[in-house]
Amino acid sequence: MQFTDQGIGIESDDLPHIFEPFYRGKNSVVTRGHGIGLTLVEKIINLHNGFIEVKSETGKGSTFVVKIPSGNQSKFDFAL
C-alpha cells in the first residue's frame, strides 16, 4: 500500500528520526502536532510483522509505503 501527498515534504536531515516519539522536524513550525502519530503507526505496522518506509523531497511531498504480509500471524494473540 502506498500513500503520497504533495505537501511540504520532510527534510533529509529529519527523515531518520520521524518515527521517534515526540520528534518534530524543522518544518514543524508550519504543522501542528506533538510528534506521536508516526511512532504509533510504525508500532502498529510492526505488530503485524510489516514495515513502513518513506521517501520525501522538501517542497514536493512524501510517499509512505506500507507492507504487511497477508495471512501472517501477528506478534500478538487475542480472541474477539
Distance bins in CASP14 RR format, pairs under 12 A and 6 or more apart:
PFRMAT RR
TARGET T0000
AUTHOR 0000-0000-0000
RMODE 2
METHOD distances of the structure
MODEL  1
1 45 0 0 0 0 0 1 0 0 0 0 0
1 50 0 0 0 0 0 1 0 0 0 0 0
1 51 0 0 0 0 0 1 0 0 0 0 0
1 52 0 0 0 0 1 0 0 0 0 0 0
1 53 0 0 0 0 0 1 0 0 0 0 0
1 63 0 0 0 0 0 1 0 0 0 0 0
1 64 0 0 0 0 1 0 0 0 0 0 0
1 65 1 0 0 1 0 0 0 0 0 0 0
1 66 1 0 1 0 0 0 0 0 0 0 0
1 67 1 0 0 1 0 0 0 0 0 0 0
1 68 1 0 0 1 0 0 0 0 0 0 0
1 70 0 0 0 0 0 1 0 0 0 0 0
2 52 0 0 0 0 0 1 0 0 0 0 0
2 53 0 0 0 0 0 1 0 0 0 0 0
2 54 0 0 0 0 0 1 0 0 0 0 0
2 55 0 0 0 0 0 1 0 0 0 0 0
2 62 0 0 0 0 0 1 0 0 0 0 0
2 63 1 0 0 1 0 0 0 0 0 0 0
2 64 1 0 0 1 0 0 0 0 0 0 0
2 65 1 0 1 0 0 0 0 0 0 0 0
2 66 1 0 0 1 0 0 0 0 0 0 0
2 67 0 0 0 0 1 0 0 0 0 0 0
3 38 0 0 0 0 0 1 0 0 0 0 0
3 41 0 0 0 0 0 1 0 0 0 0 0
3 52 0 0 0 0 1 0 0 0 0 0 0
3 53 0 0 0 0 0 1 0 0 0 0 0
3 54 0 0 0 0 1 0 0 0 0 0 0
3 55 0 0 0 0 0 1 0 0 0 0 0
3 56 0 0 0 0 0 1 0 0 0 0 0
3 61 0 0 0 0 0 1 0 0 0 0 0
3 62 0 0 0 0 1 0 0 0 0 0 0
3 63 1 0 0 1 0 0 0 0 0 0 0
3 64 1 0 1 0 0 0 0 0 0 0 0
3 65 0 0 0 0 1 0 0 0 0 0 0
3 66 1 0 0 1 0 0 0 0 0 0 0
4 54 0 0 0 0 0 1 0 0 0 0 0
4 55 0 0 0 0 1 0 0 0 0 0 0
4 56 0 0 0 0 0 1 0 0 0 0 0
4 57 0 0 0 0 0 1 0 0 0 0 0
4 60 0 0 0 0 0 1 0 0 0 0 0
4 61 1 0 0 1 0 0 0 0 0 0 0
4 62 1 0 0 1 0 0 0 0 0 0 0
4 63 1 0 1 0 0 0 0 0 0 0 0
4 64 1 0 0 1 0 0 0 0 0 0 0
4 65 0 0 0 0 1 0 0 0 0 0 0
5 31 0 0 0 0 0 1 0 0 0 0 0
5 54 0 0 0 0 0 1 0 0 0 0 0
5 55 0 0 0 0 0 1 0 0 0 0 0
5 56 0 0 0 0 1 0 0 0 0 0 0
5 57 0 0 0 0 0 1 0 0 0 0 0
5 59 0 0 0 0 0 1 0 0 0 0 0
5 60 0 0 0 0 1 0 0 0 0 0 0
5 61 1 0 1 0 0 0 0 0 0 0 0
5 62 1 0 1 0 0 0 0 0 0 0 0
5 63 0 0 0 0 1 0 0 0 0 0 0
5 64 0 0 0 0 1 0 0 0 0 0 0
6 56 0 0 0 0 0 1 0 0 0 0 0
6 57 0 0 0 0 0 1 0 0 0 0 0
6 59 0 0 0 0 1 0 0 0 0 0 0
6 60 1 0 0 1 0 0 0 0 0 0 0
6 61 1 0 1 0 0 0 0 0 0 0 0
6 62 0 0 0 0 1 0 0 0 0 0 0
6 63 0 0 0 0 0 1 0 0 0 0 0
7 27 0 0 0 0 1 0 0 0 0 0 0
7 30 0 0 0 0 0 1 0 0 0 0 0
7 31 0 0 0 0 1 0 0 0 0 0 0
7 56 0 0 0 0 1 0 0 0 0 0 0
7 57 0 0 0 0 1 0 0 0 0 0 0
7 58 0 0 0 0 1 0 0 0 0 0 0
7 59 1 0 0 1 0 0 0 0 0 0 0
7 60 1 0 0 1 0 0 0 0 0 0 0
7 61 1 0 1 0 0 0 0 0 0 0 0
7 62 1 0 0 1 0 0 0 0 0 0 0
7 63 0 0 0 0 0 1 0 0 0 0 0
8 14 0 0 0 0 0 1 0 0 0 0 0
8 25 0 0 0 0 0 1 0 0 0 0 0
8 26 0 0 0 0 0 1 0 0 0 0 0
8 27 1 0 1 0 0 0 0 0 0 0 0
8 28 0 0 0 0 0 1 0 0 0 0 0
8 29 0 0 0 0 0 1 0 0 0 0 0
8 30 1 0 0 1 0 0 0 0 0 0 0
8 31 1 0 0 1 0 0 0 0 0 0 0
8 56 0 0 0 0 1 0 0 0 0 0 0
8 57 0 0 0 0 0 1 0 0 0 0 0
8 58 1 0 0 1 0 0 0 0 0 0 0
8 59 1 0 1 0 0 0 0 0 0 0 0
8 60 0 0 0 0 1 0 0 0 0 0 0
8 61 1 0 0 1 0 0 0 0 0 0 0
8 62 0 0 0 0 1 0 0 0 0 0 0
9 15 0 0 0 0 1 0 0 0 0 0 0
9 18 0 0 0 0 0 1 0 0 0 0 0
9 25 0 0 0 0 0 1 0 0 0 0 0
9 26 0 0 0 0 0 1 0 0 0 0 0
9 27 1 0 0 1 0 0 0 0 0 0 0
9 28 0 0 0 0 0 1 0 0 0 0 0
9 30 0 0 0 0 0 1 0 0 0 0 0
9 31 0 0 0 0 1 0 0 0 0 0 0
9 54 0 0 0 0 1 0 0 0 0 0 0
9 55 0 0 0 0 0 1 0 0 0 0 0
9 56 1 0 1 0 0 0 0 0 0 0 0
9 57 1 0 0 1 0 0 0 0 0 0 0
9 58 1 0 1 0 0 0 0 0 0 0 0
9 59 1 0 1 0 0 0 0 0 0 0 0
9 60 1 0 0 1 0 0 0 0 0 0 0
9 61 1 0 1 0 0 0 0 0 0 0 0
9 62 1 0 1 0 0 0 0 0 0 0 0
9 63 0 0 0 0 0 1 0 0 0 0 0
9 64 0 0 0 0 0 1 0 0 0 0 0
10 16 0 0 0 0 0 1 0 0 0 0 0
10 17 0 0 0 0 1 0 0 0 0 0 0
10 18 1 0 0 1 0 0 0 0 0 0 0
10 19 0 0 0 0 0 1 0 0 0 0 0
10 23 0 0 0 0 0 1 0 0 0 0 0
10 24 0 0 0 0 0 1 0 0 0 0 0
10 25 1 0 0 1 0 0 0 0 0 0 0
10 26 0 0 0 0 1 0 0 0 0 0 0
10 27 1 0 0 1 0 0 0 0 0 0 0
10 28 0 0 0 0 0 1 0 0 0 0 0
10 31 0 0 0 0 0 1 0 0 0 0 0
10 38 0 0 0 0 0 1 0 0 0 0 0
10 54 1 0 0 1 0 0 0 0 0 0 0
10 55 0 0 0 0 1 0 0 0 0 0 0
10 56 1 1 0 0 0 0 0 0 0 0 0
10 57 0 0 0 0 1 0 0 0 0 0 0
10 58 1 0 0 1 0 0 0 0 0 0 0
10 59 0 0 0 0 1 0 0 0 0 0 0
10 60 0 0 0 0 0 1 0 0 0 0 0
10 61 1 0 0 1 0 0 0 0 0 0 0
10 62 1 0 1 0 0 0 0 0 0 0 0
10 63 0 0 0 0 0 1 0 0 0 0 0
10 64 0 0 0 0 0 1 0 0 0 0 0
11 17 0 0 0 0 0 1 0 0 0 0 0
11 18 0 0 0 0 0 1 0 0 0 0 0
11 24 0 0 0 0 0 1 0 0 0 0 0
11 25 1 0 0 1 0 0 0 0 0 0 0
11 26 1 0 1 0 0 0 0 0 0 0 0
11 27 1 0 0 1 0 0 0 0 0 0 0
11 28 0 0 0 0 0 1 0 0 0 0 0
11 56 0 0 0 0 1 0 0 0 0 0 0
11 57 0 0 0 0 1 0 0 0 0 0 0
11 58 1 0 1 0 0 0 0 0 0 0 0
11 59 0 0 0 0 1 0 0 0 0 0 0
11 60 0 0 0 0 0 1 0 0 0 0 0
11 61 0 0 0 0 0 1 0 0 0 0 0
11 62 0 0 0 0 0 1 0 0 0 0 0
12 18 0 0 0 0 0 1 0 0 0 0 0
12 25 0 0 0 0 0 1 0 0 0 0 0
12 26 0 0 0 0 0 1 0 0 0 0 0
12 27 0 0 0 0 0 1 0 0 0 0 0
12 54 0 0 0 0 0 1 0 0 0 0 0
12 55 0 0 0 0 0 1 0 0 0 0 0
12 56 1 0 0 1 0 0 0 0 0 0 0
12 57 0 0 0 0 1 0 0 0 0 0 0
12 58 1 0 0 1 0 0 0 0 0 0 0
12 62 0 0 0 0 0 1 0 0 0 0 0
13 23 0 0 0 0 0 1 0 0 0 0 0
13 25 0 0 0 0 1 0 0 0 0 0 0
13 26 1 0 0 1 0 0 0 0 0 0 0
13 27 0 0 0 0 0 1 0 0 0 0 0
13 56 0 0 0 0 0 1 0 0 0 0 0
13 58 0 0 0 0 0 1 0 0 0 0 0
14 20 0 0 0 0 0 1 0 0 0 0 0
14 23 1 0 0 1 0 0 0 0 0 0 0
14 24 0 0 0 0 1 0 0 0 0 0 0
14 25 1 0 1 0 0 0 0 0 0 0 0
14 26 1 0 0 1 0 0 0 0 0 0 0
14 27 1 0 0 1 0 0 0 0 0 0 0
14 28 0 0 0 0 1 0 0 0 0 0 0
14 31 0 0 0 0 0 1 0 0 0 0 0
14 35 0 0 0 0 0 1 0 0 0 0 0
14 38 0 0 0 0 0 1 0 0 0 0 0
14 54 0 0 0 0 0 1 0 0 0 0 0
14 56 0 0 0 0 1 0 0 0 0 0 0
14 58 0 0 0 0 1 0 0 0 0 0 0
14 62 0 0 0 0 0 1 0 0 0 0 0
15 23 0 0 0 0 0 1 0 0 0 0 0
15 25 0 0 0 0 1 0 0 0 0 0 0
15 26 0 0 0 0 0 1 0 0 0 0 0
15 27 0 0 0 0 0 1 0 0 0 0 0
15 38 0 0 0 0 0 1 0 0 0 0 0
15 53 0 0 0 0 0 1 0 0 0 0 0
15 54 1 0 0 1 0 0 0 0 0 0 0
15 55 0 0 0 0 1 0 0 0 0 0 0
15 56 1 0 0 1 0 0 0 0 0 0 0
15 57 0 0 0 0 0 1 0 0 0 0 0
15 58 0 0 0 0 0 1 0 0 0 0 0
15 62 0 0 0 0 1 0 0 0 0 0 0
15 64 0 0 0 0 0 1 0 0 0 0 0
16 23 0 0 0 0 1 0 0 0 0 0 0
16 25 0 0 0 0 0 1 0 0 0 0 0
16 53 0 0 0 0 0 1 0 0 0 0 0
16 54 0 0 0 0 0 1 0 0 0 0 0
16 56 0 0 0 0 0 1 0 0 0 0 0
17 23 1 0 1 0 0 0 0 0 0 0 0
17 24 0 0 0 0 1 0 0 0 0 0 0
17 25 1 0 0 1 0 0 0 0 0 0 0
17 26 0 0 0 0 0 1 0 0 0 0 0
17 28 0 0 0 0 0 1 0 0 0 0 0
17 35 0 0 0 0 0 1 0 0 0 0 0
17 38 0 0 0 0 1 0 0 0 0 0 0
17 39 0 0 0 0 0 1 0 0 0 0 0
17 54 0 0 0 0 0 1 0 0 0 0 0
18 24 0 0 0 0 1 0 0 0 0 0 0
18 25 1 0 0 1 0 0 0 0 0 0 0
18 26 0 0 0 0 0 1 0 0 0 0 0
18 27 0 0 0 0 0 1 0 0 0 0 0
18 28 0 0 0 0 0 1 0 0 0 0 0
18 35 0 0 0 0 1 0 0 0 0 0 0
18 36 0 0 0 0 0 1 0 0 0 0 0
18 37 0 0 0 0 1 0 0 0 0 0 0
18 38 1 0 1 0 0 0 0 0 0 0 0
18 39 0 0 0 0 1 0 0 0 0 0 0
18 41 0 0 0 0 0 1 0 0 0 0 0
18 42 0 0 0 0 1 0 0 0 0 0 0
18 52 0 0 0 0 1 0 0 0 0 0 0
18 53 0 0 0 0 0 1 0 0 0 0 0
18 54 1 0 0 1 0 0 0 0 0 0 0
18 55 0 0 0 0 0 1 0 0 0 0 0
18 56 0 0 0 0 1 0 0 0 0 0 0
18 62 0 0 0 0 1 0 0 0 0 0 0
18 64 0 0 0 0 1 0 0 0 0 0 0
19 35 0 0 0 0 1 0 0 0 0 0 0
19 36 0 0 0 0 0 1 0 0 0 0 0
19 37 0 0 0 0 1 0 0 0 0 0 0
19 38 1 0 1 0 0 0 0 0 0 0 0
19 39 1 0 1 0 0 0 0 0 0 0 0
19 40 0 0 0 0 1 0 0 0 0 0 0
19 41 0 0 0 0 1 0 0 0 0 0 0
19 42 1 0 1 0 0 0 0 0 0 0 0
19 43 0 0 0 0 1 0 0 0 0 0 0
19 44 0 0 0 0 0 1 0 0 0 0 0
19 45 0 0 0 0 0 1 0 0 0 0 0
19 46 0 0 0 0 1 0 0 0 0 0 0
19 51 0 0 0 0 0 1 0 0 0 0 0
19 52 1 0 0 1 0 0 0 0 0 0 0
19 53 0 0 0 0 0 1 0 0 0 0 0
19 54 0 0 0 0 1 0 0 0 0 0 0
19 64 0 0 0 0 0 1 0 0 0 0 0
20 35 0 0 0 0 1 0 0 0 0 0 0
20 36 0 0 0 0 0 1 0 0 0 0 0
20 37 0 0 0 0 0 1 0 0 0 0 0
20 38 0 0 0 0 1 0 0 0 0 0 0
20 39 1 0 0 1 0 0 0 0 0 0 0
20 42 0 0 0 0 1 0 0 0 0 0 0
20 43 0 0 0 0 0 1 0 0 0 0 0
21 34 0 0 0 0 1 0 0 0 0 0 0
21 35 1 0 0 1 0 0 0 0 0 0 0
21 36 1 0 0 1 0 0 0 0 0 0 0
21 37 0 0 0 0 1 0 0 0 0 0 0
21 38 0 0 0 0 1 0 0 0 0 0 0
21 39 1 0 1 0 0 0 0 0 0 0 0
21 40 0 0 0 0 1 0 0 0 0 0 0
21 41 0 0 0 0 0 1 0 0 0 0 0
21 42 0 0 0 0 0 1 0 0 0 0 0
21 43 0 0 0 0 1 0 0 0 0 0 0
22 28 0 0 0 0 0 1 0 0 0 0 0
22 33 0 0 0 0 1 0 0 0 0 0 0
22 34 1 0 0 1 0 0 0 0 0 0 0
22 35 1 0 1 0 0 0 0 0 0 0 0
22 36 1 0 0 1 0 0 0 0 0 0 0
22 37 0 0 0 0 1 0 0 0 0 0 0
22 38 0 0 0 0 0 1 0 0 0 0 0
22 39 1 0 0 1 0 0 0 0 0 0 0
22 40 0 0 0 0 0 1 0 0 0 0 0
23 33 0 0 0 0 0 1 0 0 0 0 0
23 34 0 0 0 0 0 1 0 0 0 0 0
23 35 1 0 1 0 0 0 0 0 0 0 0
23 36 0 0 0 0 1 0 0 0 0 0 0
23 37 0 0 0 0 0 1 0 0 0 0 0
23 38 0 0 0 0 1 0 0 0 0 0 0
23 39 0 0 0 0 1 0 0 0 0 0 0
23 42 0 0 0 0 0 1 0 0 0 0 0
24 30 0 0 0 0 0 1 0 0 0 0 0
24 31 0 0 0 0 1 0 0 0 0 0 0
24 32 0 0 0 0 0 1 0 0 0 0 0
24 33 1 0 0 1 0 0 0 0 0 0 0
24 34 1 0 0 1 0 0 0 0 0 0 0
24 35 1 0 1 0 0 0 0 0 0 0 0
24 36 0 0 0 0 0 1 0 0 0 0 0
24 37 0 0 0 0 0 1 0 0 0 0 0
24 38 0 0 0 0 0 1 0 0 0 0 0
24 39 0 0 0 0 0 1 0 0 0 0 0
25 31 0 0 0 0 1 0 0 0 0 0 0
25 33 0 0 0 0 0 1 0 0 0 0 0
25 35 0 0 0 0 1 0 0 0 0 0 0
25 38 0 0 0 0 0 1 0 0 0 0 0
25 56 0 0 0 0 0 1 0 0 0 0 0
25 58 0 0 0 0 0 1 0 0 0 0 0
26 58 0 0 0 0 1 0 0 0 0 0 0
27 33 0 0 0 0 0 1 0 0 0 0 0
27 56 0 0 0 0 0 1 0 0 0 0 0
27 58 1 0 0 1 0 0 0 0 0 0 0
27 59 0 0 0 0 1 0 0 0 0 0 0
27 61 0 0 0 0 0 1 0 0 0 0 0
27 62 0 0 0 0 0 1 0 0 0 0 0
28 34 0 0 0 0 1 0 0 0 0 0 0
28 35 0 0 0 0 1 0 0 0 0 0 0
30 59 0 0 0 0 0 1 0 0 0 0 0
31 37 0 0 0 0 0 1 0 0 0 0 0
31 62 0 0 0 0 0 1 0 0 0 0 0
34 40 0 0 0 0 0 1 0 0 0 0 0
35 41 0 0 0 0 0 1 0 0 0 0 0
35 42 0 0 0 0 0 1 0 0 0 0 0
36 42 0 0 0 0 0 1 0 0 0 0 0
36 43 0 0 0 0 0 1 0 0 0 0 0
37 43 0 0 0 0 1 0 0 0 0 0 0
37 44 0 0 0 0 0 1 0 0 0 0 0
37 52 0 0 0 0 0 1 0 0 0 0 0
38 44 0 0 0 0 0 1 0 0 0 0 0
38 45 0 0 0 0 0 1 0 0 0 0 0
38 52 0 0 0 0 1 0 0 0 0 0 0
38 53 0 0 0 0 0 1 0 0 0 0 0
38 54 0 0 0 0 1 0 0 0 0 0 0
38 56 0 0 0 0 0 1 0 0 0 0 0
38 62 0 0 0 0 0 1 0 0 0 0 0
38 64 0 0 0 0 1 0 0 0 0 0 0
38 66 0 0 0 0 0 1 0 0 0 0 0
39 45 0 0 0 0 0 1 0 0 0 0 0
39 46 0 0 0 0 0 1 0 0 0 0 0
39 52 0 0 0 0 0 1 0 0 0 0 0
40 46 0 0 0 0 0 1 0 0 0 0 0
40 47 0 0 0 0 0 1 0 0 0 0 0
40 52 0 0 0 0 0 1 0 0 0 0 0
41 47 0 0 0 0 0 1 0 0 0 0 0
41 48 0 0 0 0 0 1 0 0 0 0 0
41 50 0 0 0 0 0 1 0 0 0 0 0
41 51 0 0 0 0 0 1 0 0 0 0 0
41 52 1 0 0 1 0 0 0 0 0 0 0
41 54 0 0 0 0 0 1 0 0 0 0 0
41 64 0 0 0 0 1 0 0 0 0 0 0
41 66 0 0 0 0 1 0 0 0 0 0 0
41 68 0 0 0 0 0 1 0 0 0 0 0
42 48 0 0 0 0 0 1 0 0 0 0 0
42 50 0 0 0 0 1 0 0 0 0 0 0
42 51 0 0 0 0 1 0 0 0 0 0 0
42 52 1 0 1 0 0 0 0 0 0 0 0
42 53 0 0 0 0 0 1 0 0 0 0 0
42 54 0 0 0 0 0 1 0 0 0 0 0
42 64 0 0 0 0 0 1 0 0 0 0 0
42 66 0 0 0 0 1 0 0 0 0 0 0
43 50 0 0 0 0 0 1 0 0 0 0 0
43 51 0 0 0 0 0 1 0 0 0 0 0
43 52 0 0 0 0 0 1 0 0 0 0 0
43 75 0 0 0 0 0 1 0 0 0 0 0
43 76 0 0 0 0 0 1 0 0 0 0 0
44 50 0 0 0 0 1 0 0 0 0 0 0
44 51 0 0 0 0 0 1 0 0 0 0 0
44 52 0 0 0 0 1 0 0 0 0 0 0
44 66 0 0 0 0 1 0 0 0 0 0 0
44 68 0 0 0 0 1 0 0 0 0 0 0
44 74 0 0 0 0 1 0 0 0 0 0 0
44 75 0 0 0 0 0 1 0 0 0 0 0
44 76 0 0 0 0 0 1 0 0 0 0 0
45 51 1 0 0 1 0 0 0 0 0 0 0
45 52 1 0 1 0 0 0 0 0 0 0 0
45 53 0 0 0 0 0 1 0 0 0 0 0
45 64 0 0 0 0 0 1 0 0 0 0 0
45 65 0 0 0 0 0 1 0 0 0 0 0
45 66 1 0 1 0 0 0 0 0 0 0 0
45 67 0 0 0 0 1 0 0 0 0 0 0
45 68 1 0 0 1 0 0 0 0 0 0 0
45 69 0 0 0 0 0 1 0 0 0 0 0
45 74 0 0 0 0 0 1 0 0 0 0 0
45 75 0 0 0 0 0 1 0 0 0 0 0
46 52 0 0 0 0 1 0 0 0 0 0 0
46 66 0 0 0 0 0 1 0 0 0 0 0
46 67 0 0 0 0 0 1 0 0 0 0 0
46 68 0 0 0 0 1 0 0 0 0 0 0
46 74 0 0 0 0 1 0 0 0 0 0 0
46 75 1 0 0 1 0 0 0 0 0 0 0
46 76 0 0 0 0 0 1 0 0 0 0 0
47 68 0 0 0 0 1 0 0 0 0 0 0
47 72 0 0 0 0 0 1 0 0 0 0 0
47 73 0 0 0 0 0 1 0 0 0 0 0
47 74 1 0 1 0 0 0 0 0 0 0 0
47 75 1 0 1 0 0 0 0 0 0 0 0
47 76 1 0 1 0 0 0 0 0 0 0 0
47 77 0 0 0 0 0 1 0 0 0 0 0
47 78 0 0 0 0 0 1 0 0 0 0 0
48 66 0 0 0 0 1 0 0 0 0 0 0
48 67 0 0 0 0 1 0 0 0 0 0 0
48 68 1 0 1 0 0 0 0 0 0 0 0
48 69 1 0 0 1 0 0 0 0 0 0 0
48 70 0 0 0 0 0 1 0 0 0 0 0
48 71 0 0 0 0 1 0 0 0 0 0 0
48 72 1 0 0 1 0 0 0 0 0 0 0
48 73 0 0 0 0 1 0 0 0 0 0 0
48 74 1 0 1 0 0 0 0 0 0 0 0
48 75 1 0 0 1 0 0 0 0 0 0 0
48 76 0 0 0 0 1 0 0 0 0 0 0
49 67 0 0 0 0 1 0 0 0 0 0 0
49 68 1 0 0 1 0 0 0 0 0 0 0
49 69 1 0 1 0 0 0 0 0 0 0 0
49 70 0 0 0 0 0 1 0 0 0 0 0
49 71 0 0 0 0 1 0 0 0 0 0 0
49 72 1 0 1 0 0 0 0 0 0 0 0
49 73 1 0 0 1 0 0 0 0 0 0 0
49 74 1 0 0 1 0 0 0 0 0 0 0
49 75 1 0 0 1 0 0 0 0 0 0 0
49 76 0 0 0 0 0 1 0 0 0 0 0
50 65 0 0 0 0 0 1 0 0 0 0 0
50 66 1 0 0 1 0 0 0 0 0 0 0
50 67 1 0 1 0 0 0 0 0 0 0 0
50 68 1 0 1 0 0 0 0 0 0 0 0
50 69 1 0 0 1 0 0 0 0 0 0 0
50 70 0 0 0 0 0 1 0 0 0 0 0
50 71 0 0 0 0 0 1 0 0 0 0 0
50 72 0 0 0 0 1 0 0 0 0 0 0
50 73 0 0 0 0 0 1 0 0 0 0 0
50 74 0 0 0 0 1 0 0 0 0 0 0
50 75 0 0 0 0 1 0 0 0 0 0 0
51 64 0 0 0 0 0 1 0 0 0 0 0
51 65 0 0 0 0 1 0 0 0 0 0 0
51 66 1 0 0 1 0 0 0 0 0 0 0
51 67 1 0 1 0 0 0 0 0 0 0 0
51 68 0 0 0 0 1 0 0 0 0 0 0
51 69 0 0 0 0 1 0 0 0 0 0 0
52 62 0 0 0 0 0 1 0 0 0 0 0
52 63 0 0 0 0 0 1 0 0 0 0 0
52 64 1 0 0 1 0 0 0 0 0 0 0
52 65 1 0 0 1 0 0 0 0 0 0 0
52 66 1 0 1 0 0 0 0 0 0 0 0
52 67 1 0 0 1 0 0 0 0 0 0 0
52 68 0 0 0 0 1 0 0 0 0 0 0
53 62 0 0 0 0 0 1 0 0 0 0 0
53 63 0 0 0 0 1 0 0 0 0 0 0
53 64 1 0 0 1 0 0 0 0 0 0 0
53 65 1 0 1 0 0 0 0 0 0 0 0
53 66 0 0 0 0 1 0 0 0 0 0 0
53 67 0 0 0 0 1 0 0 0 0 0 0
54 61 0 0 0 0 0 1 0 0 0 0 0
54 62 1 0 1 0 0 0 0 0 0 0 0
54 63 1 0 0 1 0 0 0 0 0 0 0
54 64 1 0 1 0 0 0 0 0 0 0 0
54 65 1 0 0 1 0 0 0 0 0 0 0
54 66 0 0 0 0 1 0 0 0 0 0 0
55 61 0 0 0 0 1 0 0 0 0 0 0
55 62 1 0 0 1 0 0 0 0 0 0 0
55 63 1 0 1 0 0 0 0 0 0 0 0
55 64 0 0 0 0 1 0 0 0 0 0 0
55 65 1 0 0 1 0 0 0 0 0 0 0
56 62 1 1 0 0 0 0 0 0 0 0 0
56 63 1 0 0 1 0 0 0 0 0 0 0
56 64 0 0 0 0 1 0 0 0 0 0 0
56 65 0 0 0 0 0 1 0 0 0 0 0
57 63 0 0 0 0 1 0 0 0 0 0 0
68 74 0 0 0 0 1 0 0 0 0 0 0
68 75 0 0 0 0 0 1 0 0 0 0 0
69 75 0 0 0 0 0 1 0 0 0 0 0
END
